[in-house]
Amino acid sequence: MTHRGEKLAERVRALAATFLANESNKTAMITVTGCTVSEDEKYATILISVLPEEKEKEALSFCKRMRAPLRQYVKDNLNTYNIPFLETEIDIGEKARRRMDDILRQG
């Protein structure tokens, strides 16, 4: 990823975190753990983790429903001409890290 792409990814990550913190109903804690941007900067994938894990499906569904308002929020707060199309996914790496921490604590 180019330096410009990295800066864009970090800014989109921060804006998504703020937006989701303000718009969620607080039944689950949704944390934005990262963001990746395609090479052409037309698409961005926002990575989230959810606690408790039982609420992942509902939280992901909420994030997918909120894509249009989130994109508008990013557009309103990002000083760039092209706004990437946004997708949201569960951060599998973060889930694996939490499981490893749990295993290490137990044994």
Secondary structure, DSSP 8 states (H G I E B T S, - for coil): --HHHHHHHHHHHHHHHHHHHHHS-SSSEEEEEEEEE-TTSSEEEEEEEEESGGGHHHHHHHHHHTHHHHHHHHHHH---S---EEEEEE-HHHHHHHHHHHHHHH-
